[in-house]
Amino acid sequence: MKFIKTATLSWFNDGCCDVRYLDEWVNEPLSYALGQPTDASWHQDEHEVLLAHDPDGRLFEKATALLMRYKFYPEQVMSHVSDADLAERPLRVGDRIAQRIHILRLWGRGLPDVIGMTEIVAVVDESQRKGFTYATVATHAEMGEWSVAVARRNGQLFL
C-alpha cells in the first residue's frame, strides 16, 4: 500500500459517533482500483497461518462468522463501523467500513486516532474458504487493497 495523507486525525475521542462517516463519505471515490498497475514502491506480501485443528468444521464456521462481520481486530488496535454492522449481516461487495485505528490511547480516548474508510470489492464464499478484499477510499491514510480469508483444508484451519 502507498501512504497518502487524506485520513482524518481524531484527538481525545472515543469513536462513539463514527457511524456519521458512512454518510459523510458515501460518495468519496476509491483511491485504488483492484488490480491496477503498481511499481516497486508498493508493498506486497502474503502470509498464511495455521490457526487450529478443525476436524468437524465447527471452528471454520465460528471463524468465518467473525471474519465476515469484520470482528477480528482487538478493540485496543482498531474499532470500526460498517454498512454490514448497521444491517446486522455479513459483509458484501459495496459495503463501506469506517476504521478508527488507535495510535495511542489514554483513558479510553485516542491521542490521536486515524480514521479512514475502505470498501469491500470482492467476497469469497466457498464451502471451505470465505473472505473478502477491500480497497481504500480517498479518505484512507494508505492506498491499495487488502485481502483476508479463512480456509479449511484436510481438517486444518488457516488464516
N, C-alpha and C positions, 0 to 999 in steps of 0.2 A: 504494500500500500504506500502511496505517496502521501507525505504530510502537507496539508494545506491549512490555511488559517481562517476557517469560516465557522468553527464551532462557537457556541456560547459559553462563556465562563459564568458560573453562578457562585456567589460568595455567601456564606452563612445561611444556606437554605437547606431544608430537609427533603425537598423534592415532592412535597405534598400536592403541588398543582401542575406537575409535568404533563398531565393529560392535555393541557392547553396547547402544547407544541404539536400535537396531532392535528389540531385545527389550524394553528398559525402557519405551519409548514406544509400543509397538504398539497400546495401547488409548487413547492420547491422541486426543481428538477434533479434527477440523478446526476451525480458528478462522475459516474463511471458506467460504461455500458458493458455488460457481461461479454467477455471475450475480446474486448478492444485491444488493439496493439499496444504493447508496452516495450520498454527498453531495459537495459541493465541496471538502471537506477531504481527499479521496482523490486520490492522484497517479495520473494515467493518461498513458501515452504510447505511441507506436508508431513503430518505426524499421524501415527496410528498407535493406540494404546489398548492393551488388553485390560478390560475392566473387571471381568469376573467369569467364572464357570457358570454356565446357564443351561443346564441340560433340558429343562422343560419350557423355556421361553418366558417364564414369568418376569425375570429381570429385564428382558428385552421390552416387554410391554410397559413396565414401570418407567424404564429409562426413556423410551420414545415418547411416552405421555408427557414427561417433564420437558424433554427436548423440544417437542413441538408446541409447547406453551412458553418456551424461552425461559424456563425455570432451572437454570443450571449455574449461574454466577452467584457466588456468595454475596449477600447484601452489603458487606463491607467493601466489596470491589465495585459493584455496579448495581444500580436499580434501573427499572425501565417501566414503560407503559406502551402498550401496542393496540392496534385495531383488534387483534385477536383477544387481548385481555378484555376489552370493552364488550365484545360479542360473546365472551366466555366459550371460546372454541380454539382448536389448534391453529397454528399459523398456516396461511395460504398465500399464494402469489398475489402481490399487490399490497399486502399488509405493510404498514409502516411501524417502526419501533423507535420511540424516543428513548435514547440511552443517556443515563446520568452516570458518568464514570467518576468515581471518588478518588481524587488525587491525595487528599489529606483530610481526615475527619477529626473534629473536636467537638465533644458534647453532642454528637449526632448531627452536626452541621458540616457542610462542605467548605473547605478552606483552600482552594476552591474545588468545585466540581466542574467537569467539562460535559456539556450537553450537546449531543449530536443526533442525527437521525439516519436510519437505514431503511431499505425497502426489500422485502422478500421478492426475489426474481426467479427462483426455481424451488420446487419442492420434490423430494424423492419420497415415494410412498409405495415401497415394495414389501413383499411379505417378510423378508429378512433384513431389510435395510430401510431406514427412514431418516430424513434430514432435510436440510434446506440450504440455500445460498442467499445471502443478501448482498446488495450493492449499496455503496454510500450515496447519500443525498447531499446536495450542495451545502447543507448546514452541518456536516460532519467534519471532524478535525483531520480526517485522512481521506484518501481517495482510493477506491479499489473494491474488491469483492472478498467475501469470506464464506467458506462452506463448512458445514459440520454434519456428521451422520453417525448414527448408531447402527451397527451391523451385527448380526448373529450368524456365526459360521462354525460348524462342527461342534455345537454345544458351548461355544465361547462367545462372549460379548465384547465387542470392540467399539471404541470411540475413534 
